[in-house]
Amino acid sequence: MLTVADFVSTIAAARKIGVSSRTLARWARDNYVTPAIITRGGQYRWDVDDLLRQLRDKHDGSGQ
């Protein structure tokens, strides 16, 4: 079973995909991408592979 520890913070995910953490958080708020989980404190946690897939799907037009 996956836990919060299995995912990365917004800062770490943003660094891995080459955008600012503010941009990634805005994308999540705007439902452009979906974090793996949202903690009880409201922080996003990301599966970077899934995040990259979401962005690829958006770019390819298949995420519409």
C-alpha positions as a Python dict, from the first residue, in 0.01 Angstrom:
ca = {
    (1, 'M'): (0, 0, 0),
    (2, 'L'): (132, 343, -93),
    (3, 'T'): (172, 616, 167),
    (4, 'V'): (250, 988, 162),
    (5, 'A'): (619, 896, 190),
    (6, 'D'): (601, 730, -153),
    (7, 'F'): (529, 1062, -325),
    (8, 'V'): (724, 1386, -364),
    (9, 'S'): (641, 1742, -266),
    (10, 'T'): (534, 2008, -512),
    (11, 'I'): (880, 2164, -494),
    (12, 'A'): (1052, 1834, -578),
    (13, 'A'): (807, 1747, -855),
    (14, 'A'): (836, 2094, -1008),
    (15, 'R'): (1215, 2069, -1014),
    (16, 'K'): (1195, 1732, -1187),
    (17, 'I'): (969, 1864, -1463),
    (18, 'G'): (1140, 2200, -1500),
    (19, 'V'): (874, 2445, -1380),
    (20, 'S'): (837, 2654, -1066),
    (21, 'S'): (652, 2515, -767),
    (22, 'R'): (403, 2801, -799),
    (23, 'T'): (328, 2699, -1158),
    (24, 'L'): (273, 2335, -1063),
    (25, 'A'): (49, 2431, -769),
    (26, 'R'): (-152, 2662, -998),
    (27, 'W'): (-193, 2383, -1253),
    (28, 'A'): (-329, 2160, -976),
    (29, 'R'): (-569, 2430, -850),
    (30, 'D'): (-688, 2486, -1207),
    (31, 'N'): (-738, 2110, -1260),
    (32, 'Y'): (-482, 2103, -1540),
    (33, 'V'): (-298, 1823, -1357),
    (34, 'T'): (-401, 1607, -1062),
    (35, 'P'): (-170, 1532, -769),
    (36, 'A'): (-144, 1172, -650),
    (37, 'I'): (-281, 1280, -312),
    (38, 'I'): (-367, 1590, -114),
    (39, 'T'): (-262, 1569, 249),
    (40, 'R'): (-495, 1653, 536),
    (41, 'G'): (-305, 1981, 557),
    (42, 'G'): (-387, 2058, 193),
    (43, 'Q'): (-40, 1994, 52),
    (44, 'Y'): (-6, 1822, -283),
    (45, 'R'): (203, 1506, -320),
    (46, 'W'): (307, 1386, -662),
    (47, 'D'): (395, 1069, -846),
    (48, 'V'): (637, 1220, -1097),
    (49, 'D'): (585, 946, -1356),
    (50, 'D'): (209, 1002, -1342),
    (51, 'L'): (257, 1379, -1359),
    (52, 'L'): (472, 1342, -1670),
    (53, 'R'): (206, 1117, -1825),
    (54, 'Q'): (-62, 1376, -1754),
    (55, 'L'): (145, 1648, -1918),
    (56, 'R'): (223, 1426, -2218),
    (57, 'D'): (-149, 1349, -2258),
    (58, 'K'): (-233, 1721, -2247),
    (59, 'H'): (39, 1799, -2499),
    (60, 'D'): (-70, 1516, -2731),
    (61, 'G'): (-433, 1622, -2708),
    (62, 'S'): (-545, 1291, -2563),
    (63, 'G'): (-611, 1437, -2217),
    (64, 'Q'): (-910, 1638, -2329),
}
